[in-house]
Amino acid sequence: MAELLLELERVTAGYAQDIDVLREVSLAVHAGEVSGLIGLNGAGKSTVIKTVCGFLRAKSGRIEYLGQPIGAIEPHQLIDRGICCIPQESSLFPYLSVEENLMLPLQSRARKFAEVAAGRLVDVLEIFPALKARRRAQAGDLSGGQQKQVEFAKAWLQRPRLCLIDEPSIGLAPILAEEVFSWIEKFAQSGMGILLIDHNVRRVVKMSDRIHVLSLGRITASGGREDFEGDLHEQVRQWLGLDF
């Protein structure tokens, strides 16, 4: 069985003392696999990622990465552990160039990445050729699709073991969205574990090794891709109010 990277066990979290957004959420992400998290807007999907990343502290439950608790780790320290997040909103510095945005996480850890930084930049610009032509352009001048490329290229440069991806295709044209999903598959094929959230439920189910349904802050169903071809597929369709 693939190595267990991330495990949440009965995690409860919320933004107010007496209001829980997540209620005893349990899920796992394994190396080289995509774990899809689906649910209606407001179900708490993004809150799961914020809680794993430490932007929101869990009230109870257990969050472990490689068997070690990470609930007290500061968000900026996660990449040192091999964890990267691609958020729904842009995390780029608009007045820095594309290349400067790409290299920023590595430059802040010069000792760790000194010997590989230049080679990784060459590699990533071959994988994302559109960025090669715009490497000197300010990130804020790029289109939404190009900015999303920079986000994924920045993650690829860091070579994390675990990548948390929140709504990567939102606002993108279908052809660009398919390109985004192909990058996610490349990440998983390289051995990364992926926790994926996206509104395109059909695509998430198709590409995920394991799927979790989040409803009103609780995991109401979990299973492999094959499980969604039977009764569980019909249940999820009804819970989400979608036809996929």
Secondary structure, DSSP 8 states (H G I E B T S, - for coil): ---EEEEEEEEEE-SBTTB-SEEEEEEEEETT-EEEEE--TTSSHHHHHHHHHTSS--SEEEEEETTEE-TT--GGGHHHHTEEEE-SS--S-TTSBHHHHHHHHHHTTHHHHTTTHHHHHHHHHHHSHHHHHTTTSBGGGS-HHHHHHHHHHHHHHH--SEEEEE-TTTT--HHHHHHHHHHHHHHHHTT-EEEEE-S-HHHHHHH-SEEEEEETTEEEEEEEGGGGGTHHHHHHHHHHT---
